[in-house]
């Protein structure tokens, strides 16, 4: 009981972390100078030009007397673009790519370096004395994870489909070694990277997009959002290879100089990576086989089979329809487990989707720790069963629930024959909720596994649960058929008792395997 409490406390701690919110910092500045510029070049430092301009316009004494802040956004980067579009909406202006740089301050909208400098030197002080307006910049610090979630809900799919179609039109095959390069004009780093790529393995297909071309910027920014690229790394040259994204001359050349740089750099690997990060991937056969195996293992749980044996024993004694009522009991359990699983999946997706994306690594580490604890407890149970110390088994239903289930099943012997089917179905639902404390360990791990597939297809999600729950019911169906044929529960009871140690060992192995899988996903 003590160890189960520890597991419960850890789970509660994880939920508390997910529900917690970080306080936002509110600027106390009276004046916000918001500059927008559009520059994709990694070696160009246009933001420094803006600060130099500001320093030319105001003396040290004037800056000391002002309570101000300077916000500089590069609209080439997605975060900067979103802030710019919000400003355009608030200022009721059309977005344009040709008017940068822009200064937004005190309700004014000034474009061009000369005009901005003239305004700050001549008109700003007078306007500052008369103006009491303050602009709300609550969303100025949008995070990369927020960019990603917003893009995923908008046009990611169409943009990525366009990228894929462009590649297919060039007859690029999934097995081809592939590298996607983004560059721009008059970019020294871009030229050096292109020169380096011209000397690499000729079997590598290099697909280049110049961001000056139509839709190239939109494609690049969508890929940045999918891969969660930090703002400081959002510049050209940028290379996408396999499941990696590389930005800047030094990073690109260093990574591509490695001996195994192109070992997994196929077009198929790139597509799989993009689809996974964008949440468009299909569930593979491996996913279904994994879920089938997990469900089958959960179906051998002694908690569930012991309840079925007790039910069928009473039905045999009362000479009620064993097969019919047993099937109704199993169907009710299938429906209940399916409903619990689907409900949990969509609840977690809806409530914690943004939090899970923003703290994926921390969340995965905590879940891995819980899974490891479950693996250890199941292994301890395996040793206790081998020593016939059944009273020391940890992973089983609490005594209160076992007593309640037994009491409910025993009532069936006193019910009129015509109500037995209805009671059998009802018992299947009630006992499923009670059993969940025992069988739910593997089920929760499997739901986490399903969440990590990021599938957005309703059909795929429902089919995964059907595979798991269907496999989970198979041992129960076999037990029902054996008892229906033999008209006794003794053989099955003895078999389960003899094999309980192996069942506990298999559970331990499953949880430990899932623990390794979670650790591998952190790399």
FIMARSE-625426 format. One record per residue (C-alpha): residue number from 1; residue in one letter; x, y, z. Coordinates in steps of 0.2 Angstrom, whole numbers, always signed. Example, Ala and Ser with C-alpha at 12.3 -4.5 7.8 and 13.67 -1.06 7.14 Angstrom:
BEGIN
1; a; +62; -22; +39
2; s; +68; -5; +36
END
This chain:
BEGIN
1; x; +0; +0; +0
2; x; +14; +12; +4
3; x; +22; +10; -13
4; x; +6; +13; -22
5; x; +4; +29; -12
6; x; +21; +34; -18
7; x; +16; +31; -36
8; x; -1; +41; -33
9; x; +9; +56; -26
10; x; +21; +56; -41
11; x; +6; +56; -53
12; x; -2; +70; -43
13; x; +14; +80; -44
14; x; +15; +78; -63
15; x; -2; +84; -65
16; x; +2; +99; -54
17; x; +17; +103; -65
18; x; +6; +102; -80
19; x; -8; +113; -73
20; x; +4; +126; -66
21; x; +7; +143; -76
22; x; +22; +154; -76
23; x; +18; +172; -71
24; x; +20; +184; -86
25; x; +31; +199; -84
26; x; +22; +216; -87
27; x; +33; +230; -93
28; x; +32; +246; -83
29; x; +38; +257; -98
30; x; +28; +272; -102
31; x; +34; +272; -120
32; x; +37; +258; -132
33; x; +47; +260; -147
34; x; +43; +245; -158
35; x; +54; +243; -173
36; x; +50; +230; -187
37; x; +63; +225; -200
38; x; +64; +211; -213
39; x; +80; +202; -215
40; x; +84; +184; -218
41; x; +103; +185; -218
42; x; +113; +178; -203
43; x; +128; +189; -205
44; x; +118; +205; -207
45; x; +115; +214; -190
46; x; +101; +226; -195
47; x; +94; +226; -177
48; x; +111; +234; -172
49; x; +108; +248; -185
50; x; +91; +252; -177
51; x; +99; +254; -160
52; x; +112; +265; -167
53; x; +99; +276; -175
54; x; +90; +277; -158
55; x; +106; +282; -150
56; x; +109; +296; -163
57; x; +92; +303; -159
58; x; +92; +304; -140
59; x; +106; +310; -129
60; x; +111; +300; -113
61; x; +102; +313; -102
62; x; +86; +312; -113
63; x; +86; +293; -112
64; x; +89; +294; -93
65; x; +73; +305; -91
66; x; +62; +293; -102
67; x; +54; +278; -95
68; x; +55; +268; -111
69; x; +58; +251; -120
70; x; +64; +246; -137
71; x; +56; +231; -145
72; x; +64; +225; -161
73; x; +56; +211; -172
74; x; +62; +203; -187
75; x; +47; +199; -197
76; x; +56; +186; -207
77; x; +55; +175; -191
78; x; +38; +168; -187
79; x; +37; +176; -170
80; x; +41; +193; -177
81; x; +29; +191; -191
82; x; +14; +187; -179
83; x; +18; +203; -169
84; x; +19; +213; -185
85; x; +2; +206; -191
86; x; -6; +210; -175
87; x; +1; +228; -175
88; x; -6; +230; -193
89; x; -23; +225; -187
90; x; -23; +237; -172
91; x; -16; +251; -183
92; x; -29; +246; -197
93; x; -15; +245; -210
94; x; -12; +233; -224
95; x; +3; +221; -222
96; x; +17; +224; -235
97; x; +34; +217; -238
98; x; +41; +233; -246
99; x; +40; +247; -232
100; x; +52; +241; -219
101; x; +59; +247; -208
102; x; +44; +253; -198
103; x; +43; +262; -181
104; x; +27; +260; -171
105; x; +25; +272; -157
106; x; +12; +283; -149
107; x; -1; +278; -162
108; x; +11; +283; -176
109; x; +17; +272; -190
110; x; +33; +278; -198
111; x; +43; +269; -212
112; x; +60; +271; -219
113; x; +76; +275; -209
114; x; +77; +294; -214
115; x; +59; +297; -210
116; x; +61; +287; -193
117; x; +76; +298; -188
118; x; +68; +314; -193
119; x; +52; +310; -183
120; x; +62; +305; -167
121; x; +73; +320; -168
122; x; +59; +333; -172
123; x; +41; +327; -168
124; x; +42; +314; -154
125; x; +45; +326; -139
126; x; +30; +337; -143
127; x; +19; +322; -146
128; x; +26; +313; -130
129; x; +21; +328; -119
130; x; +3; +328; -126
131; x; +0; +309; -127
132; x; -5; +298; -113
133; x; -8; +283; -124
134; x; +0; +267; -120
135; x; +1; +252; -131
136; x; -3; +234; -124
137; x; +11; +223; -129
138; x; +5; +207; -119
139; x; +10; +196; -133
140; x; +27; +203; -138
141; x; +36; +187; -131
142; x; +27; +173; -140
143; x; +36; +157; -138
144; x; +41; +145; -151
145; x; +29; +132; -145
146; x; +15; +145; -147
147; x; +20; +148; -165
148; x; +20; +130; -168
149; x; +3; +126; -161
150; x; -5; +141; -171
151; x; +3; +136; -187
152; x; -2; +118; -185
153; x; -20; +124; -183
154; x; -19; +134; -199
155; x; -11; +131; -215
156; x; +4; +119; -211
157; x; -4; +105; -221
158; x; -7; +114; -237
159; x; +11; +122; -237
160; x; +19; +105; -233
161; x; +9; +97; -247
162; x; +15; +110; -259
163; x; +33; +107; -254
164; x; +30; +88; -256
165; x; +22; +91; -273
166; x; +37; +102; -279
167; x; +49; +88; -274
168; x; +38; +74; -283
169; x; +38; +85; -299
170; x; +57; +84; -299
171; x; +55; +65; -298
172; x; +64; +64; -281
173; x; +61; +46; -274
174; x; +60; +41; -255
175; x; +76; +31; -256
176; x; +86; +46; -264
177; x; +99; +55; -253
178; x; +91; +72; -250
179; x; +95; +89; -243
180; x; +83; +104; -243
181; x; +92; +121; -244
182; x; +85; +138; -241
183; x; +96; +154; -246
184; x; +94; +172; -252
185; x; +102; +184; -263
186; x; +118; +194; -257
187; x; +121; +182; -243
188; x; +140; +178; -240
189; x; +136; +163; -229
190; x; +123; +156; -242
191; x; +137; +157; -255
192; x; +149; +148; -245
193; x; +137; +134; -240
194; x; +132; +132; -258
195; x; +151; +131; -263
196; x; +154; +118; -250
197; x; +138; +108; -255
198; x; +145; +108; -273
199; x; +160; +97; -267
200; x; +150; +84; -258
201; x; +144; +67; -264
202; x; +136; +69; -281
203; x; +123; +56; -277
204; x; +115; +68; -264
205; x; +100; +77; -272
206; x; +100; +95; -266
207; x; +84; +105; -268
208; x; +86; +124; -266
209; x; +73; +137; -262
210; x; +78; +155; -263
211; x; +67; +164; -251
212; x; +65; +178; -264
213; x; +54; +166; -274
214; x; +35; +164; -272
215; x; +29; +155; -257
216; x; +47; +150; -252
217; x; +47; +161; -236
218; x; +30; +153; -231
219; x; +37; +136; -233
220; x; +52; +140; -223
221; x; +43; +148; -209
222; x; +31; +133; -208
223; x; +46; +121; -207
224; x; +53; +132; -193
225; x; +37; +130; -183
226; x; +36; +112; -186
227; x; +54; +109; -180
228; x; +52; +121; -166
229; x; +67; +131; -172
230; x; +72; +145; -159
231; x; +70; +163; -166
232; x; +89; +166; -164
233; x; +92; +152; -177
234; x; +78; +157; -189
235; x; +89; +164; -203
236; x; +97; +158; -220
237; x; +106; +148; -225
238; x; +95; +134; -218
239; x; +97; +115; -222
240; x; +84; +101; -218
241; x; +92; +84; -219
242; x; +84; +68; -213
243; x; +76; +73; -196
244; x; +88; +87; -193
245; x; +88; +106; -196
246; x; +104; +116; -197
247; x; +106; +135; -198
248; x; +121; +146; -202
249; x; +137; +142; -212
250; x; +147; +135; -197
251; x; +133; +123; -190
252; x; +129; +117; -208
253; x; +147; +113; -213
254; x; +152; +106; -196
255; x; +137; +94; -197
256; x; +138; +89; -215
257; x; +157; +85; -213
258; x; +154; +71; -201
259; x; +157; +54; -209
260; x; +139; +47; -206
261; x; +130; +64; -211
262; x; +121; +56; -225
263; x; +119; +39; -219
264; x; +100; +42; -215
265; x; +98; +57; -225
266; x; +85; +51; -237
267; x; +70; +60; -244
268; x; +58; +47; -236
269; x; +66; +50; -219
270; x; +64; +69; -221
271; x; +46; +67; -226
272; x; +43; +55; -211
273; x; +51; +68; -199
274; x; +41; +83; -206
275; x; +24; +73; -205
276; x; +28; +68; -188
277; x; +32; +85; -182
278; x; +17; +93; -190
279; x; +5; +79; -183
280; x; +1; +72; -201
281; x; +9; +55; -200
282; x; +0; +39; -202
283; x; +0; +25; -188
284; x; +12; +11; -194
285; x; +10; -7; -192
286; x; +23; -7; -178
287; x; +11; +4; -168
288; x; -3; -8; -170
289; x; +7; -23; -166
290; x; +14; -14; -151
291; x; -4; -10; -145
292; x; -10; -28; -149
293; x; +4; -35; -138
294; x; +1; -23; -124
295; x; -18; -27; -124
296; x; -15; -45; -125
297; x; -3; -44; -110
298; x; -16; -34; -100
299; x; -29; -47; -104
300; x; -19; -60; -94
301; x; -20; -49; -78
302; x; -26; -60; -64
303; x; -37; -46; -57
304; x; -49; -47; -73
305; x; -48; -66; -75
306; x; -52; -70; -57
307; x; -68; -59; -58
308; x; -73; -69; -73
309; x; -70; -86; -65
310; x; -81; -81; -50
311; x; -95; -75; -62
312; x; -94; -91; -72
313; x; -94; -102; -57
314; x; -110; -94; -50
315; x; -118; -95; -68
316; x; -113; -114; -68
317; x; -120; -117; -51
318; x; -136; -108; -55
319; x; -137; -117; -72
320; x; -139; -100; -81
321; x; -134; -97; -99
322; x; -115; -97; -97
323; x; -110; -93; -115
324; x; -124; -79; -117
325; x; -121; -70; -101
326; x; -102; -72; -102
327; x; -103; -64; -119
328; x; -113; -49; -112
329; x; -101; -47; -98
330; x; -86; -46; -110
331; x; -95; -35; -122
332; x; -99; -23; -108
333; x; -81; -23; -102
334; x; -75; -20; -120
335; x; -87; -5; -122
336; x; -81; +2; -105
337; x; -63; +0; -107
338; x; -65; +8; -125
339; x; -74; +23; -118
340; x; -62; +25; -103
341; x; -47; +25; -115
342; x; -55; +36; -129
343; x; -61; +49; -115
344; x; -44; +49; -107
345; x; -35; +52; -123
346; x; -45; +66; -129
347; x; -46; +74; -112
348; x; -27; +74; -111
349; x; -25; +81; -129
350; x; -38; +95; -125
351; x; -32; +100; -108
352; x; -13; +97; -109
353; x; -9; +99; -127
354; x; +0; +115; -126
355; x; +8; +111; -109
356; x; +14; +94; -116
357; x; +22; +103; -131
358; x; +31; +116; -121
359; x; +38; +104; -108
360; x; +39; +88; -118
361; x; +56; +83; -112
362; x; +52; +86; -93
363; x; +35; +77; -95
364; x; +43; +62; -104
365; x; +57; +61; -90
366; x; +44; +61; -76
367; x; +33; +48; -85
368; x; +48; +37; -88
369; x; +52; +38; -69
370; x; +34; +32; -65
371; x; +35; +18; -78
372; x; +51; +12; -71
373; x; +43; +12; -53
374; x; +29; +1; -60
375; x; +42; -11; -68
376; x; +51; -13; -52
377; x; +35; -16; -42
378; x; +30; -30; -55
379; x; +47; -38; -53
380; x; +45; -38; -34
381; x; +28; -46; -36
382; x; +36; -59; -47
383; x; +48; -63; -34
384; x; +35; -64; -20
385; x; +24; -75; -31
386; x; +39; -87; -34
387; x; +41; -88; -15
388; x; +22; -90; -12
389; x; +21; -74; -2
390; x; +5; -69; -10
391; x; +1; -57; +4
392; x; +15; -46; -1
393; x; +9; -43; -19
394; x; +9; -24; -23
395; x; +1; -23; -40
396; x; -17; -29; -36
397; x; -34; -23; -32
398; x; -36; -15; -15
399; x; -45; -26; -3
400; x; -60; -15; -2
401; x; -63; -16; -21
402; x; -60; -35; -21
403; x; -73; -37; -8
404; x; -86; -25; -17
405; x; -83; -35; -33
406; x; -86; -52; -25
407; x; -101; -45; -16
408; x; -109; -39; -33
409; x; -105; -55; -42
410; x; -113; -66; -28
411; x; -129; -57; -29
412; x; -131; -64; -47
413; x; -136; -81; -39
414; x; -151; -74; -31
415; x; -158; -65; -46
416; x; -172; -71; -57
417; x; -167; -79; -73
418; x; -174; -66; -84
419; x; -164; -52; -76
420; x; -147; -61; -77
421; x; -142; -55; -94
422; x; -145; -37; -89
423; x; -136; -39; -73
424; x; -121; -48; -82
425; x; -120; -33; -93
426; x; -121; -21; -79
427; x; -108; -31; -69
428; x; -96; -29; -84
429; x; -97; -10; -83
430; x; -95; -9; -64
431; x; -81; -22; -62
432; x; -71; -13; -77
433; x; -70; +3; -67
434; x; -65; -7; -52
435; x; -52; -17; -61
436; x; -44; -1; -69
437; x; -34; +1; -53
438; x; -25; -15; -58
439; x; -26; -16; -77
440; x; -25; +3; -79
441; x; -6; +2; -77
442; x; -3; -5; -94
443; x; -18; +5; -102
444; x; -11; +22; -96
445; x; +6; +18; -103
446; x; -2; +12; -119
447; x; -12; +29; -120
448; x; +4; +39; -118
449; x; +11; +28; -132
450; x; -4; +33; -143
451; x; -2; +51; -139
452; x; +16; +51; -144
453; x; +10; +46; -162
454; x; +2; +63; -163
455; x; -11; +56; -175
456; x; -25; +68; -180
457; x; -35; +55; -189
458; x; -51; +51; -179
459; x; -52; +34; -188
460; x; -34; +30; -183
461; x; -36; +35; -165
462; x; -52; +24; -163
463; x; -44; +10; -173
464; x; -29; +10; -161
465; x; -41; +8; -146
466; x; -51; -5; -154
467; x; -35; -15; -157
468; x; -29; -13; -139
469; x; -46; -17; -131
470; x; -49; -31; -143
471; x; -33; -39; -139
472; x; -36; -37; -120
473; x; -53; -46; -122
474; x; -45; -61; -131
475; x; -39; -71; -115
476; x; -56; -68; -107
477; x; -65; -75; -122
478; x; -53; -90; -122
479; x; -57; -93; -104
480; x; -75; -92; -107
481; x; -75; -104; -121
482; x; -64; -117; -111
483; x; -76; -116; -96
484; x; -91; -117; -107
485; x; -84; -133; -115
486; x; -78; -141; -99
487; x; -92; -135; -87
488; x; -79; -131; -73
489; x; -68; -117; -68
490; x; -55; -128; -59
491; x; -43; -130; -73
492; x; -42; -112; -78
493; x; -40; -107; -59
494; x; -26; -119; -57
495; x; -17; -113; -73
496; x; -18; -95; -68
497; x; -11; -98; -51
498; x; +3; -108; -58
499; x; +7; -95; -71
500; x; +5; -79; -60
501; x; +24; -77; -58
502; x; +26; -77; -77
503; x; +12; -64; -79
504; x; +20; -53; -66
505; x; +37; -55; -75
506; x; +30; -51; -92
507; x; +22; -35; -85
508; x; +39; -30; -78
509; x; +47; -33; -94
510; x; +34; -23; -104
511; x; +35; -8; -92
512; x; +54; -9; -93
513; x; +54; -9; -112
514; x; +42; +6; -112
515; x; +54; +15; -100
516; x; +69; +12; -113
517; x; +58; +18; -127
518; x; +54; +34; -117
519; x; +73; +37; -113
520; x; +77; +34; -132
521; x; +64; +47; -137
522; x; +74; +60; -127
523; x; +89; +59; -138
END
